[in-house]
Amino acid sequence: MSLSRRDFLKAFGIMAAFPSLAGGSPLPDGQSRYAVAGTVITGDGTPALHGHAVVVNRGLVEAVIPLAQIHDLHAIAPPNATILPGIINCHVHRIHSARERRERYLEHGVTAIGDAASPLRALPQLTDNPPGATATAACSGPMLCPPGGYPLPVHDPEHGMIVRSPAHGRERVKQLADAGAGMVKLAFEPGPYPTPWPLLDLPTASAICDETRRHGMTVRCHVEDFGGLETALDAGVTVIDHVPHRWIKDGKPQPILTGAERELIPAYRKQLERMTREQVILVPTLDVLSRSLWNGPELSEPVAAFARMGGTMAVGNDHPYRRTDAGMPIREMHLLCKAGLKTRDILRAGTSASARACGFTNRGELKQGMAADMLVVQADPLTDLDALGRPIHVIKDGVFITRTNQ
């Protein structure tokens, strides 16, 4: 039904919910313009807007306005509702088809993903993103690497694409762009062994980054060993995937923490300060890394230090490696909280920052012209992160998806 402004405000004042259809849409058939009312978290890091509504029109956010500006418009106002952008898991693998992405991510409130390295053969599936039907995927295709470089020593060869020179690197970027990739990923990963894996030389890596930016794509880089971080930044990457948590130099392990307080060594702090200054995004993937032999302060302290510096972080859990879960990446968020991030920063990391890490320009925030990808929860996720795993509505491109919480 449609409400007048007076009736709507009265209904909202007593926190009366409009009827919702379990497993379906609370909208009349054919309704393309409506409002969802409650407390709105826009995803850009600004304070929550109490007593506001998100107006949706034909799959896009038309406006975020105070309730007093609502006029004759179909409105959904669940009691105690908070509306926020759909969560984006910006670092996942292997879930390629539109159907799988709907079942494993979208129906749980993850409205978009970043597939951070897949075979070329998977790109047609990952670029199949029918509006309102699946979790939208950004994808990189195979990781660019030198002969014998990561990921080739540990993963299937089809997850890597060999680059032999700067000109060859530019050609590879064009090949990926033509195949539909929206990101390019490389690695500065010497590995955990005394004999390091080969790394891209700086001119080749720089050529890859320059060509990627020329195509309007995001450059991501796998780095777990601190020894690869400075060169990755020198090459011009825009996203660092994983937390550099070990350092093997001249065949011997080196500490990244020092002193009784276990603080970062100055060289590492300097690189994090550089990342903050240059607005390079960090995707910590603490969920997957905490399941490894290196779990400990070497993971949490760089994240805490980067947060204190004001660095930008995004949310990705590296599903499905090491038994990480699909669906809402709650464990990753709790680990970020444990490392010192404030809840508001975690929500920003899982929305607008993850959108930037994936190269999305039309998702991750609730503002005019953005895709209407939203979660509606009956709690305050700023004080209860677990509420993200209990959405009463998942909305994708303005379409109501199967409700996950009855």
N, C-alpha and C positions, 0 to 999 in steps of 0.2 A: 504494500500500500504506500501512498504518498502522504506526507504530513505537511501541514502548514508550519510556519516557523514557530508559532505559539504552541501548537500541539507537540512539536518535536522537542522544544525546550522543556516542556512539562514532562514528557516521557523520559528525557535524559536526566532531568533533575531527580527523579525517583529511581534512576538506574534500571529502567525497564528495557529488557532486550526485545528486539524485533524477532519474529519467528525465524528459525533457521531450519533448513532441511538437511538432516543427516545424510552425508554422502552426496549432497547436491548444492545448488545455489539458493540463497535466501532472496534472490531477485526474481521479479516477475519475468516470464518469458519475453525475450527481446529487449530487456532493459539494458541500456549501454551507458547511461549516466546516472550516477548514484553517489552517495556519501557514506563513509565509514567514520563514526564519531567516537571520541574518547580522549585519551592522552596520546599525543603524537610525538614520536621520536623520529626526526627526519633523516638521521644517519650521517649528518655532516659534523657532528660533535657539539652542536649548540644545545642549550638546555631543552628539556622536554616541554611541549606545549600542552598545557592542561586545558580542557574544555574546547578542543578544536576538532575539526573534521577534515578528512582527505576527500576531495571531490574527484571522482574518476569519470572520465568521458572517453568512450571508445578505446579502452585499453591503456589510456595514458592518464597521468596525474594532471588534472586541470588546475587545481589550486589546493593549498592547505590554508584553511580560514577558521576564524573563531566561530563558535556555534551561533552567535548572534547574527551572523551573515547567512545562515542557512535559510532558504525560503522553501518554496514548494519543490521538494526533491525527495525521492525515495532514499531513506537513510537506515543504516544498520548501526545500532548502538548497544552492543552487549554491555552488561554491567561490569564495572571495574576494567574496562577495556583499555589496552595499550596497543597502538598501531605503529608498526615500524617497518622498514624495508625488509624484503626477503633476505635471508642470510645467504651469502656467497661463500662457498668452500673453494678457495682459489688454487688449491694444490691437491689434485686427485689423479687417479689413473684407472684405466681398464673398463669403466662403465661408459660404453660408447653409444648404444642405440637410444633413440628417443623414448622408447617404452621403458628400458632399464632406468634411464635417468628420471623418468617420472616416478617409477615405483621405489627406487632406492634413495632419491633425493627430494624431488618436488613434493611428494605427499607427506614428507616429514618437515617441510618448511624451508628447505634449501632450494631457492628459486633459480640459482645459477651456479655453475662450476667453472673452474679452470683446469682443463686436462693438461697436465704439465709434462707431456712427452708420451706420444703414442706412435704406432707404426703409420706409415703413409696410407695404408689400406683402411685405417679407421677414420680418416678425415671425412669421407662422404657421410658417414653416420653422425659424426660429431658436429658437422655443419648443417645437419637436418634439425632445425629448431622451429617447428611449427608454433606460432604464438598461442599461449594459453594452454599448451598441452604437455610440455616437458620442461625440465630444468635447462635453461639456455646454457650452451657450452661455448667457452672460448678454448681454443686448442692451439698447440704449438707444432704438432707433428714430431718427427724424430729429433733428438738432441744433436746439435752440430758439434763435432769433435774431431781431433786429429786422429790419424791411424793409431789404434791401440789405446786411445784415450777413453775416459769415462764417457758413456756408460758401457762401452764394449767389454771391459774385463769382467763385468758382473751381471749384465743383462743380455737379453736376446739381441742379436745384431740388428734386428729391424727397428730397435728403439734408438739407434744411433745413425747419423748420416755424416760420412767422412768429408772433411774439408782439408785441402792441401795448400791453399794459398789465399791471399786476399781476394783476388779475382774469382777464385772458386767459391769463396765464402759468399760473395755478392750473388753469384749464380744460384747458390743453394737457397738464399733468402728469397729470391724471386720465384724459385720453384715452390717453396712453401707458401708464399703469398698466392700464387696462382692456384694452389690446391685448396685454398680457403682458410689457411691458418691465420689467426689474429695475433699470435705471439710467436717469438722465436726464442728457443732456449739453447744455451750452451753451458759448458762446465769449466770451472777452474778447480778441478778436484784431483790432487796428486795421490789421494788414497791413503790407507792406514798402514802401509807396508814400508820397510826401509828403502826399497827401490820404488821411486815415484812413477806413477802413470804419466804418459806424455800429456802436455798441455798445449793449447793453441798459443802460437806466438802472438805478441801484442799487435803487430800490424794486421794480422789476419782477424783477430778478435775485434779490433777497432773497425775494420772494414765491414764485418758482420753487423756490428751495432749501428754504424752509420747507415747501411743499406736498410736495416730494419726500421729505423726511424723515418727514413725517406718514404717507406711504404705505410707509415702511420701505425706501425705495430709496436708492441711492447717487447723489450729485451729482458729475458729472465736468465738467471745463472745459478746452477747448482754449486754450492760451496759448503763443504763440511770441515775441511782442513783450513785453518787460519792462513796458512802459507799461500793460498790461492786468492785471498780476499782483495789485497791491494791491486793486483794485476787486473782482476775482474772490474774493479772500480775505474782503473786507468783506461780500460777498454770502453767504458761508457755504458755499462749495464744499468737498468733502471729498477730491477728487482733482484734481491738476493734470496734464494730459496734455501732454507735450513739455517741453523745456527752454527757457524764455525766453532767447533767445540774441542778440537784437538789440533796439534801442530807437530808435524814430523819434519825436522830440518836436518839435512846432512845424514839422513838415515836414523836419527835419534829423536825420541819424543821430547818436546819442549813444553814447559808450563805456559798456560794462558792466564793462570791466576797466580798471585804472589802474596806473600806475607801472611800473618796470622789471621787477618780479616778476609783472606781469599778474594782479593780485589783483582780486577783485570790488569794485565800488564799494560804499561803505557802505550806500546805499539798498537795493541788491540783497541784501546780507548780512542786513540787517534783516528783509526779507521771508522769507528762508530760515529765519532764527531763529524767526520767527512761525510758519511752517509746521511746524517741528520742535515747537514748544511746543503748537500746536493739533492735532498729529498728522495733518496733511494729507499725503496720499500723493503722491509725485512719480513719474510714469511717464516716464522720460527719452526713450524712443524714439530712442536714439542711432544705431541702425542706419539708420533712414530719414533722420534729420537729417544724418548724416555724409556722405550722398550728395548734399548740397546745396552751394550756394555759401558757406554760412556754416560749413562744417566747420573746426574749430580749437579753440583754448582757450576760446572763448566757449561751446562745448558742454561741454567736459570740466571746466572749473573750477567752474561752479555745482554740478555733480554731486559733484565732489570735496569742495567746501565743505559741501554738504548732508550727505554721508556723515560728515565729521568732526564735524558737529553732532549726529549720531545720528538724522538724519531717516530716515523710512521711504520706501523706494523699491520699486517693483514692476516687473515685466518685461513689456514689450510692444514689438514691432518695427514696428508699423504696416503689416504685410503687407496687400496686395500692392504698396503704393506704392513708386515708385523702385526697382523690381526687388528688393525685399526678398523673403525666402524664407518659404514655409510650413514645416511641420515644426518641429523643435526650434530655438528662437531662439538658437542658439549664438553667432552674431556679436554679437548684442545683449549677451549675457553677457560675452563677451570685451571689448567696449568698456566695459562697466561696471567690469570688472577693471582695465582700462587707466586708467580715470578714478580709481581708488583704492579701490574696494570690495574687501573681503576675500571670499574664495570662500564662506565660510559665510553672509555677508550676501547674496551673489548668490543662493544656494540659497533663503534665506528670502524674498528678493524674488520669486523665481519660483514660490513655493508659497503660504505663508500671506499674504504681503503682496498678491500678485496676487489671491488669493481675496477679500481685503477690498476691493480696488479694484473688483472685479466685483460685490460684494454677496453673495458666496457665504458662507453660514454653516455649511455642512456639508462643505466641501472645503478642501484646502490644508494639512492637518496630519494626522498619523497619531496619533490619540487616540480614545478610546472614543466611539462613536456617530457618528463621521465616515464619509463614504463611503469605501469601500476602493478609492481611486484611487492606484495605486502604480507606480513604476518599480523594476525589479531590474537592477542593473548589476554587472559583474564587475570592478570597480575602485573606487577611492575618489574620488568627484567633488569632494571637498574639495581634492584635489591635482591632479585631472585633470578639468576641466570638460567636455572633449570626450567623456568617458565617458557623458554624458547622451545623446549622439547614437548610442550603441551599446547600448541596453538589450537584455538577453536576454529580459526579460518586460515587457510592459505589461499592467497589470491595471486594469480599469475597473468600478467598482461590484462588485468581487469577481470579475469575469469575466476570464479570460485572453484577451487579444487576440492576433492574429497576431504572432508573434515577429519582431523586426526585425533580429536579429543571430544568425547561425548559428555 
